Amino acid sequence: MILKPLDREARQTAARLSKKLARAFLNFPMLKENDRLLVALSGGKDSLSMLYLLTRLQKSWKTPFYIKALHIRSDFSGCSADERMEEIIDSWGVDYEILDVPIRGRLKPGRSLNCYWCSTQRRMELLRYAEAHDFGVIALGHHQDDVLETLLMNMAYKGEISTMMPVMKYDRYPQRVIRPLCYIKEREIVEFAELMGFSTYATSCPYGQTSKRLEARKALELLASRGEYVKDKMFESMSRVNLDYLPVQDGPEVPSAG
Ligand SMILES: Nc1ncnc2c1ncn2[C@@H]1O[C@H](COP(=O)(O)OP(=O)(O)OP(=O)(O)O)[C@@H](O)[C@H]1O
């Protein structure tokens, strides 16, 4: 696969998105000096864009860190990347590894494959690999739209205000999981992937998106039809929780209106 040489527009877009990535690094405790960062690479537009932007940022970031990409290749068709992904990463000079994991083969008799189970298996493999190879941080390619869709889904179906965190840790593992694309919109990634020449190269999982996520996506797009700034406002709202104006049970008897 021949990647397009970066033209002026691609360079400008890369610079704009790198600023958003740097903002995420500055606002959340994503990386420490000399961290070893494992980039989870599906081979799709999001994680490929993330890998490119991280390697770009690595050159100018105030403290050094090491990057390696890991792709988990599963034993069912349509969900794994092929040699084109390897060509792209090779052309960027990034260290990477492909790990074969028999996800379908692990299914108990009578159980069928589903999105949640598969991603949990993948997450466990990433954590195990990170632990075995001394990586303190794992980067996932979720972007701002993913974070906001999850916020809407958790409110609507879980009755809870919560979402995917820009930085988090599992109780049983010392690794940090980070989402460096949390300020970047899906539209921006689509544009960037187009300019970079890997937009047509997408892995498509046959078990696809859940209908709840698709509904949350439609709701988000409807809200943002006034302007994409609405997504930034929604993201910002998560750092500006006004408990005086949320009907918290067991809160003060009569909250003060200030
Ligand atoms: N096979 C895989 N190997 C390693 N990491 C993966 C794999 N599949 C997914 N991931 C990681 O989990 C993230 C979320 O996975 P999901 O399947 O939701 O992908 P996505 O939102 O379509 O992103 P992408 O465009 O990167 O495929 C990805 O961005 C990537 O960081």
The ligand as an ORCA input file, in Angstrom:
! r2SCAN-3c Opt
* xyz 0 1
  N      -7.461     -5.891     17.543
  C      -7.038     -4.908     18.340
  N      -5.755     -4.892     18.763
  C      -5.312     -3.908     19.581
  N      -6.084     -2.894     19.996
  C      -7.361     -2.855     19.593
  C      -7.908     -3.865     18.741
  N      -9.205     -3.542     18.494
  C      -9.455     -2.408     19.165
  N      -8.353     -1.982     19.822
  C      -8.214     -0.743     20.644
  O      -9.456     -0.439     21.260
  C      -9.936      0.826     20.744
  C     -11.433      0.783     20.640
  O     -11.818     -0.312     19.853
  P     -13.061     -0.275     18.867
  O     -13.271     -1.636     18.360
  O     -14.172      0.442     19.553
  O     -12.422      0.562     17.692
  P     -12.839      1.830     16.873
  O     -13.527      2.841     17.763
  O     -13.513      1.388     15.629
  O     -11.353      2.382     16.568
  P     -10.406      2.040     15.334
  O     -10.778      3.011     14.241
  O      -9.026      2.247     15.883
  O     -10.689      0.588     14.958
  C      -9.209      1.015     19.417
  O      -9.148      2.379     19.014
  C      -7.853      0.440     19.740
  O      -7.064      1.352     20.489
*
